[in-house]
Amino acid sequence: MPTLKTITIFGAGGDNIGKSILSALLLDPSSFKVSILTRQSSKSTYPSSATILRVPDDLPHDALVHALKGQEIVISAVGFASGALETQYRVIDAAIEAGVKRFVPSEYGFDYADPGNAWLSPVFRVKGEVAGYLEGKVREHEGFGWMGLASGIWLEWALEVKFLGIDPVEHTVAYWDGAYHAASHTTLSYAAQGVIECLKHPEETKNKRVFLEAFTASQREIVAELEKQQGVKYEELEPVDGKKTVEDAHQRWEASGQTDNDAVITTVVAGILMPEYHADFVQSGKKPMLEDLVQMPKVTLEDVVRTVVERQARA
């Protein structure tokens, strides 16, 4: 099967994975023709080399079908807030009617087919349900396929937003359960390159969740590298009991009427830092690993920490 070339990104705004995927695609104009699907009210700005496809804010089916005609791939990169993940169902249905050949849902994390992950986090559950919906549509529509990408945590982003209990500015850390579990890590640019490599190998990645692992690292290993490069000793805050923290997050989520985003974020952090949720892809036997299929750039913990420290120094 030849490489699919005409691509639309849904959720390319902001400074997260959508922007990174867009940037990577635009660096390869001989391979891809890129469009961006966006709401009419969006104030986001994009490079002139990408075609902008505007649709009404409520994403009506006919408007989506019209916008997606002639596209071979739709890549979703929407976030989880305010029901954004659920909007993918509308885009999937329209993509199928428009003749799109491949849909890439907004995953970029972990194994959402794992029942333990679905139990742990509302975000993981919804992402797993979207993948299940796609699998059903594949059975119903010949010529349509999907591809998910489990890219672990983007470590440079996680450190900059203090996502893993590590604060590189105040030099503090709250260790989870001893902090020896080494999860799979990538970066935003590594994950974006992973998407491109998957699209360049459409048969090998068709109807699969493909896993990425640039390197593994535990909280303690990350902090040790930060201490080495920053020349400071990190203060250890009160340690985190993972099971109690997850239980509390579940209670807060339900008590809020399922609107407490902080509780959701806590469950995602738990999925990374607690070994029972299998965020160590190679160690847990997850397949296929993209690094086994293609040559990916070499990225190390030292590289990522250096980037974070240098950005912090320039801020």
RALIN-V944492 format. One record per residue. N is the residue number from 1. RES is the residue in one small letter. PSI is psi as a letter, one per 40 degrees, with the letter a starting at -180 (* if undefined). OMEGA is omega as a letter, one per 30 degrees, with the letter a starting at -180 (* if undefined). Layout:
N | RES | PSI | OMEGA
N | RES | PSI | OMEGA
This chain:
1 | m | h | a
2 | p | i | l
3 | t | h | l
4 | l | h | a
5 | k | d | a
6 | t | h | a
7 | i | h | l
8 | t | h | l
9 | i | h | l
10 | f | h | a
11 | g | f | a
12 | a | e | a
13 | g | i | l
14 | g | a | a
15 | d | f | a
16 | n | a | a
17 | i | d | l
18 | g | d | l
19 | k | d | a
20 | s | d | l
21 | i | d | l
22 | l | d | a
23 | s | d | a
24 | a | d | l
25 | l | d | a
26 | l | e | l
27 | l | e | a
28 | d | g | a
29 | p | d | l
30 | s | e | a
31 | s | d | a
32 | f | i | l
33 | k | h | a
34 | v | h | l
35 | s | i | l
36 | i | h | l
37 | l | h | a
38 | t | i | l
39 | r | i | a
40 | q | d | a
41 | s | e | a
42 | s | h | l
43 | k | e | a
44 | s | i | l
45 | t | i | a
46 | y | i | l
47 | p | i | a
48 | s | e | a
49 | s | e | l
50 | a | i | l
51 | t | h | a
52 | i | h | l
53 | l | h | a
54 | r | h | l
55 | v | i | l
56 | p | i | a
57 | d | d | a
58 | d | e | l
59 | l | f | l
60 | p | i | a
61 | h | d | a
62 | d | d | l
63 | a | d | l
64 | l | d | l
65 | v | d | a
66 | h | d | a
67 | a | d | a
68 | l | e | l
69 | k | h | l
70 | g | e | l
71 | q | i | l
72 | e | d | a
73 | i | h | l
74 | v | h | l
75 | i | h | l
76 | s | h | l
77 | a | f | a
78 | v | i | l
79 | g | a | a
80 | f | e | a
81 | a | i | l
82 | s | f | l
83 | g | e | a
84 | a | d | a
85 | l | d | a
86 | e | d | l
87 | t | e | a
88 | q | d | l
89 | y | d | l
90 | r | d | a
91 | v | d | l
92 | i | d | a
93 | d | d | l
94 | a | d | l
95 | a | d | l
96 | i | d | l
97 | e | d | a
98 | a | e | l
99 | g | e | l
100 | v | h | a
101 | k | d | a
102 | r | h | l
103 | f | h | l
104 | v | h | a
105 | p | i | l
106 | s | g | l
107 | e | c | l
108 | y | f | a
109 | g | c | a
110 | f | a | a
111 | d | g | a
112 | y | e | l
113 | a | e | l
114 | d | h | a
115 | p | d | l
116 | g | d | l
117 | n | d | l
118 | a | d | l
119 | w | d | a
120 | l | d | a
121 | s | h | l
122 | p | d | l
123 | v | d | l
124 | f | d | a
125 | r | d | a
126 | v | d | l
127 | k | d | l
128 | g | d | l
129 | e | d | l
130 | v | d | l
131 | a | d | l
132 | g | d | l
133 | y | d | l
134 | l | d | l
135 | e | d | l
136 | g | d | l
137 | k | d | l
138 | v | d | l
139 | r | d | a
140 | e | d | a
141 | h | h | l
142 | e | h | l
143 | g | e | l
144 | f | i | l
145 | g | i | l
146 | w | i | l
147 | m | h | l
148 | g | i | l
149 | l | h | l
150 | a | h | a
151 | s | e | a
152 | g | a | l
153 | i | h | l
154 | w | h | a
155 | l | d | a
156 | e | d | l
157 | w | d | a
158 | a | d | l
159 | l | d | a
160 | e | d | l
161 | v | e | l
162 | k | f | a
163 | f | d | a
164 | l | f | a
165 | g | e | a
166 | i | h | a
167 | d | h | a
168 | p | e | l
169 | v | d | a
170 | e | e | l
171 | h | f | l
172 | t | i | l
173 | v | i | l
174 | a | h | a
175 | y | h | l
176 | w | h | l
177 | d | f | a
178 | g | d | l
179 | a | f | l
180 | y | e | a
181 | h | h | a
182 | a | h | a
183 | a | i | l
184 | s | h | a
185 | h | i | l
186 | t | a | l
187 | t | i | l
188 | l | d | a
189 | s | d | l
190 | y | d | l
191 | a | d | l
192 | a | d | l
193 | q | d | l
194 | g | d | l
195 | v | d | a
196 | i | d | l
197 | e | d | l
198 | c | d | l
199 | l | d | l
200 | k | e | l
201 | h | g | a
202 | p | d | a
203 | e | d | a
204 | e | d | a
205 | t | e | a
206 | k | h | l
207 | n | f | a
208 | k | i | l
209 | r | h | a
210 | v | h | a
211 | f | i | l
212 | l | i | l
213 | e | h | l
214 | a | d | l
215 | f | i | l
216 | t | i | l
217 | a | i | l
218 | s | i | l
219 | q | d | a
220 | r | d | l
221 | e | d | l
222 | i | d | a
223 | v | d | l
224 | a | d | l
225 | e | d | l
226 | l | d | l
227 | e | d | a
228 | k | d | a
229 | q | d | l
230 | q | e | l
231 | g | f | l
232 | v | i | l
233 | k | h | a
234 | y | h | l
235 | e | h | l
236 | e | h | l
237 | l | a | l
238 | e | h | a
239 | p | i | a
240 | v | h | l
241 | d | h | a
242 | g | d | a
243 | k | d | l
244 | k | d | a
245 | t | d | l
246 | v | d | l
247 | e | d | l
248 | d | d | l
249 | a | d | l
250 | h | d | l
251 | q | d | l
252 | r | d | l
253 | w | d | a
254 | e | d | a
255 | a | d | a
256 | s | e | a
257 | g | f | l
258 | q | f | l
259 | t | e | a
260 | d | g | a
261 | n | d | l
262 | d | d | l
263 | a | d | l
264 | v | d | a
265 | i | d | l
266 | t | d | l
267 | t | d | l
268 | v | d | l
269 | v | d | l
270 | a | d | l
271 | g | d | l
272 | i | d | a
273 | l | e | a
274 | m | h | a
275 | p | d | a
276 | e | e | l
277 | y | e | l
278 | h | f | l
279 | a | e | l
280 | d | g | a
281 | f | d | a
282 | v | d | a
283 | q | d | a
284 | s | e | l
285 | g | f | l
286 | k | i | l
287 | k | i | f
288 | p | i | l
289 | m | h | a
290 | l | d | a
291 | e | e | l
292 | d | e | a
293 | l | d | a
294 | v | i | l
295 | q | h | l
296 | m | i | l
297 | p | i | l
298 | k | h | l
299 | v | h | a
300 | t | i | l
301 | l | d | l
302 | e | d | l
303 | d | d | a
304 | v | d | l
305 | v | d | l
306 | r | d | l
307 | t | d | a
308 | v | d | a
309 | v | d | l
310 | e | d | l
311 | r | d | a
312 | q | d | a
313 | a | d | a
314 | r | e | a
315 | a | * | *
